[in-house]
Each structure stands twice: as C-alpha cells, then as structure tokens.
Amino acid sequence: MEKLISLFYEKYATIKTEQIRGFINTIDWTNRFIGIKGSRGVGKTTLLLQYIRLTFKPDKRVLYISLDHFYFLENNLYDVVADFYKKGGEFIAIDEVHKYANWATEIKNIYDDMPNLRLVFTGSSLLHIHQGKADLSRRVVVYDMPGLSFREYLQFESKQQLNIYSVEQIVKNHVSIAIEIAQKIKPLHYFSNYLQHGYYPFYMENVQSFHKKLNEILLTVLEVDIPQYAAVQPSNVVMLKKLMAVISNAVPFKPNMNSISERTGISLNTMKNYLNLLKDAQLLHLLYKEDKGINSLSKPEKIYLHNTNLMYNLVMNPEEGNIRETFFFNQVSQVSEVYASVPADFYVEGRYTFELGGKQKKQKQIKNLSEAYIVKDNIEIGTDVNIPLWLFGFLY
C-alpha cells in the first residue's frame, strides 16, 4: 500500500495544470460513482490527475491507483480500497480498469460496501458496463471522452478562448460566427496540422514523434486490448490487422461483406464482430442509413477510419475528399446522430443534409432539398448555404 501511495504522490507532484481540457467541466464530479471511457491517447489519465491536483491536497483522503501496475498481479483491488477507506479515504481514482480481470465485480462491491467513498474509474472505450453479472449501469454515471476537437486544438495552440456552437447555430449563423472567430485567429492556418496530429493531446509532448507513438497505440489496441476484452485468440490477431489494412487503404469504404471475407479469410459472422470491436476501440467509424427496421445495423453504408490522424498514420497518400468526410463525421458524431444521405454525404439530427466538397463545389446535389448545405474546404468564411468545413470543429 505504501508503494501505491508513493507512486501517487510522484504523479501528483509532476502533473501540470496549465492546459486543461474543457471536458473536465462536463463531468459532474459530485456524483459518487463515475466512469470515464475513451480510446487510448485521448488524455483520460491526465484529466483525472489534473482534477485531483486542483481539488485535493495530497493526504489520506485521496488516492490514485492504476490497475496496470504489477502490484495488482498479487494484490486484490477490493482489499486495497477497503484499507484506504478504513484509514479515512474519501476519494479514489482507479485508472485502467480494463487491465484487471474482475474489475466490474470488485468495483460494484466497493460501491455497495463503502457508502461514503467517491469513486472514479477510467477504462477503454471497449468497455460495456452493462455486461455480465456485475451490471454497473444503474449505479455509475459514464462519460465518453473524445479526442480534441478542432476548437480545443486551436485553444491550446493560440491561447485564445473560443466558444462552442451547436449544429443549429452553425447552419443558421455560420457567417457571423466565422467572422467573429477569424477576428481572433486564422483557423485555416492551423487546420492542416490538426488533421495530421491534433486529435490526440499527446501531440504536445513531441510532434516529431507523434505518429510513431500513434502507431504503437494502434498495435497495442489490436494486439492487446481487443484480444483481452473479446477473448480473440492470438492466432486471429493477424486477421484483425489484415481487416484494418484492407479498410484503411480504401476509406471511405463501401463494404461488400462477401468480398472482404474472401480477401481477409475471415468468416462473415466473425467479420461483423471484428468491425464492431474496431468501432468500439475507436479505430473505425461505421456510417449507417437512417433505417428503423431490423436490418438497419446489419451492414454499414460506409466505413471510415475514426479520425484524420489515423488516416495520416495508415494511408500513404490520403485523398482530400476522404479527409473532409472523416473530419466532418468524427466531429459532428460527438454531439449528434449522423447517418448516410442518399442524395448527399451526411444526414444529421434527422433534419440537416450536408454535401462536402472543395472551394468550387456546386449546389446541384442539394438543389431541391430543404435544410441542405454545402460544406466547403479551404474557405475561411462562407456564404448562404456554403459553410466552412473547419467550423464543424467547434461543436464541443
């Protein structure tokens, strides 16, 4: 136990609080039981330690532990927390819960048996808290932590405070909003860099080594996280990698399931399972039609990489149109339901139709549609139904 406390104090002493994501304010920290999910690299650990540093002095009331530490190979989580609680503990942060085999059962018991303890845990985006005997869904408030929005990236880079806007505010007032932002900062000056390395906050550590680190994260998710979570046999990991490679080199991918099955050697049922695992791991993004029928989720209309940073990591020469669609889908889907549009590219919130393109994109595909817009790349300020692409990075 003393070793864990010492490790916590070391982290407490070195965590920096000069740059904190606004996501910290979306969490209601007064809840007694909180879960924070997210993909590797989005900054869950940093956010948790920053909250502790801003809220607590380093004393017996608070403890941070990470379940990927070798200490928990021989020690029981419940016993550690019970010892902390008996000695006056009030708040415990448990990081990397997916690294611990019986995490859900033990955390449920901790919550039930220690009524005056506040508990926050972080885990992989793969976690489904309602599965298994230890159903936590009625007890815990779960937050899904995304990577940086373009707005957040701009704030970190420029030190300017920038507002969040809804989809409705953008489509109705995009000209005035863009003018207001452009008076503070030139968004297009930063946009290309964001697309290449701005989604994951660890770019701030070292931009030059960003893609090397991102590639290591990708391999860890494919070789460790997914196999551990879904009991994928080590011999089948190569199939996961093959599926990821096939899709990466054809995004946005219009899936022909039989064709993919033949190319990868993966059976149809297994492949559907793998696609969902890659989606839950936030490596892929699946776009469906807005169909309420029983087959609505059986086959995606298109498959994208989850964000543009992954495109620049996995695709030799990413195509501009694919980059636009990936950025738009990634940013808008954090706050709204996004579906495939038959006449255009995307249908959002059951209301808005968006067609994406470059500066010269015409309105032909949306001419006879209501509440339809052209989203254009490489323009700073739009006109009428022509909205700048970068502005959809201000949704969160």
N, C-alpha and C positions, 0 to 999 in steps of 0.2 A: 504493500500500500504506500509506503514512504517513497518508493521508486516512482509510482504514478503521480504522486503529489509533486515530486521534484521535477518530473517531466512537464507537468502543467505549469509550474512556476517559470520554467525556462521559456515556454511558449508565450506565456503572459508577458514576460519581460521584453520579448522581441517583436510582438505583433504591432504593426503600425496602424494608426487610425487617421492618417491624413486624407486618405482616399477611401471613402466608404460608399458602397452601392446603395441607392435608394431603396432597394429591395428590403433592407433592414427595417424600414418603416412600414412595409406592407404586412409584416408579421405582428400579430397581437401577442406580445411576449407575456401578457398577464395570464394566458392560458396555462393550465398546469401540465399539459401533455402536448408537445408539439413535435411534428416530424418535418424535416426539410429534405426533399428529394431533388436529385438533379444529376446530370451526367458528369463524368469525370472532367475536371478542369474549369468548372463554372464558378468555383470560389466558395463552396459551402463551408469548408473548414475555416477559411479566412473570415467569413461573415460571422460565424459562431464565436470565434475568438475575439473579434472586434466588439461584438455585443457584450461579452464577458468583461473585456477590458474597460468599456465605457460604463458598465453598470455595477461592478463589484470590485472591492479590494481583494487582494489575494489572501484569503483567510479560510477558516474551516467551514464557512457557509457554502463555498462554491468549489466545484471540481470539474475539470475537463479530462476525459479519457478517450482514447482511440482503440477500437477493438481489433485493429490490425497489428497491435503490439504483441510481441511474443509472450508477454506476461499472461495473456488470456488463453494461451495454449495449455496452461496448467492451473489457472485460477478461474473460478466461477464468477460471472458478472453479477449475479444476484447477491452473492456474499460480499463482494467489493462494495456495492452500492449500500447494502444493509449496514456495513461497518461505517461507511461515510455518514449515513443518516443517523445512526446512534450517537455519533460524535458531534451532532449539531448541524449536519449538512442540510441545506435548503434548496440548492440549485445544482443539478448535474447535467453536463453536456456530454452526450455519448456519440462519438464520431465513428463513421464507417461500420454501421451495424451489420451490413450485409457480409462482413468478414467473420461473423460469429454465428455458428451453426444454429443455436436455439434462441436467437436474439428476440424474436417476437414473443415467445412464451415467457421468457425471463423478464422482458420489459413490461409485459402485461401484469405479471405478478408483482413487480416493483411498484407499478402504478396503484395496484389494488391494496398492497400491504403497507405502503408508506404514504399516507394521505396528506402529509404536509410537505412533501417533496415536489418541486417543479422539475420536470424532465424534458429536455430537448434532445432529439437524436437526428443524425443525418444518415442518408443512405443513397444507394444507387438509384437512378431513375428506373431501374428494372423492378424495384420492389413493388409488390402488390400487397398492401397491408391487410386486405380483407381475406386473403387466402389462408387456408389451414385452420387448425384448432384455435390458435391464438388470434382470433379476429379482433383487430385493434380499431376497426373503422368507427365504432360507436364511442370510442374513448379519445382518440387522438385527432388533433387538427393538423392536417398535412398541407404543406406549401410546396409547390413545384418551382424550383429555382432555375430560370433560364440563363443563357449566356448574356453578354452585354448587348443591349440594343445599340443602334447607331447613335441615338441621343446620349446614352450613358458614355459611350466611347468618346463622343465629342466633349462631354463634360470633363472627362479625365484628361483629354489632350489639351483643351483650351482653358480649363479652369473657369468656364462660364456656366452659370445656372440656366438650364433650358427646360421649358415646360413639356408636359406630356399632353397629347391630344388624342381624342377618340377618332375612330374611323369616320363617324358622322361629322365631327368638327373639321376634319381634313377635307372631306369631299365638299362641304359647304363653304369653307373659308380658307381654302388652301393658298390662295393668292396673298391674302393679308398675313397669314401665318408665315409663309415662306419669306415675305418681305421683312417681317419682324425678326426672324432668325438670321437672315442674311445681313441685317444691320449689326448683328453681334459677331457673326462668324461666317466664313465662306465654306459651306458644307461640302461642296464638290472637291475642295482642296484635300479633304480628309477621307472622302468616300471610298476611293480605291484601296487605301491602306486598311480601312475597316473590313472591306470584303475579303482581303487576303489574310488578315491576322487579328481583327478586332473583336471577334465574338467571345473568345476565351480570355479572361482577365490576366492570365499568366503571361500574356504578351509583354506586359510592363516589366517583367523580370529581365527579359532579353529578347528583342525582336529577331535578332540574327539566328537564335537557336529555337525560335518558336515552332517551326514546322518539324524539326527533329523531335521536340518534346511532344507535339501533337501526334506524330507517328507512333511514338512509344505508348501514348494513351490509347490509340486505336488498337494496337496489338494487345495491350492489357485487357481491353474490353472484349476482344474476340477470343483471346487465349485463356483468360482467367475469369472475368466477370460473368459472361454469358454461360460458359460451361458450368461454373459453380452454381449459378442461380437456377438454370434449367436442366441440370444434370445431363449436359451434352457430353458424349464420350470424347475423350481426347482425339481419337481417330477421326472424328467427324468435324473437328475444328477446321481442318483444311477445306471442308465443304463450305463452311461459313465464310471463310476467306475468299473462296472461289466465287460464291454468290455475290459478295461485296464487290469483288473486282469486276464481274460481268456488269453489274448495275452501274458502278462508278464510271465505266467507260462508255456508257450510253445514256446518262441522265440528261434531261428528264426522260425516264424510261417508261415506255408504254408496254406493260407486261403482257407477254404471251406465255402463260404458265407452262404449257407443254414444251415450248421452245427452250425456256430457261431450264426446265427439268432435264432436257436432253443435253444441254450444254454443260451443266454442272454435275450431272449424275445424281441429283437429289430428287427423291420421290415428291409427288405433288403435295401430299399432306405434310410431309416434313418441311418442304419449302415454304408453305404458308406459315407454318410455325416459326421458321427461321426469319421470315420477313417481319413478323410481329415482334420477335425478340430484338432484331436490329432497329426496329422503330422504337421500342421501349427503351433501348440503350441510347437513343437519340443519335444514331448514326444515319438512319434513313427517315424520310418523311413520306407518308403514303397519302395520296390525294384521291378522294372518292367522289362519286356523283352524289348529289343530294337525293337519295332514294330511301324512302321509309320502309321498303319491302324487306323480306327476309334475306335477300341476296345482296343487300346494299353494301355489306362489308366483306363479301366473299372475294372480290378482286378489285384492287385499286385501279383507278383510271390512269394514274401516272405515279412513278416512284422517283423521288428526289433524294439527293444527299441532304442531311439535316440542315446544314448551314454552308455558307460560301467558303468559310475557312477550310472545311473538309474538301470542297471542290478543288481548291488550290493545292491541297495536300495530295489528293489521289488522282487528279486528272491532269494529264500532261499539258494540254492547252485548252482550258475551259472556254466554251463558246459564250459570247456575250449574252445572247438570249437566255441561255440556261442559267447564267449567273443572276440575271434580273429576276427570273421566276423563282429561283431558290431564295434569294434575299426577301422578296415580297412574301412568299409563303411562310418562311421562317418567322419574320417579324409580325405579320398580321395574325398568324395562328396562335401566337402567345396570348392574344386578347379576344379573338373572335373565331367563330366557326367558319372554316374555309372549305369550299367544295369546287370541283371541276365545273367549268361553264361550257355548255355546248357551243354557243356562238363565239365565245371569247376564251380567256385563260382561267379566270377565277370568279367564283360567285361567293360573296361574303355576307354573313349575317342574314341570309335568306332575303337579301334586299339589293345589294350593290353588285354590279357586273364590272369587272376590270379586264382590260386588254393591255398587255405590256408591249413596249417597243422602244426604239431609239428616237432621236430628235424628229425624224421625218415621218414617224408613224401616223397614218391617216385614220379617220374615224369610220371607215367603211364597215367594219365588223360590228360596231355598236350603233349604227345609224338609226335603226328602228327600235331601239331598246330604251326603256325608261331607267333612270338612275344608273346609267352606264358611263364609264370613264376610261380615258386613255392614260396609262401610267408611263411616263417617258423618262428614259435615262438621259443623263448628261444635260439636263436643263436645271437651272437654279430656281426659277420662278415660272409657274405655269400660267395658263390662260383658260378660262371657261371650263371645259371638261378635260383639259390636259393637265395632269397633276405630276409634279416631280417624283420620281421613284424614291429618292432619298428621304422624302418627307414621311414615308411609311415606316421609317426607323424611329419615329417619335411617339409610338403607341404605348411604350412602357419605359 
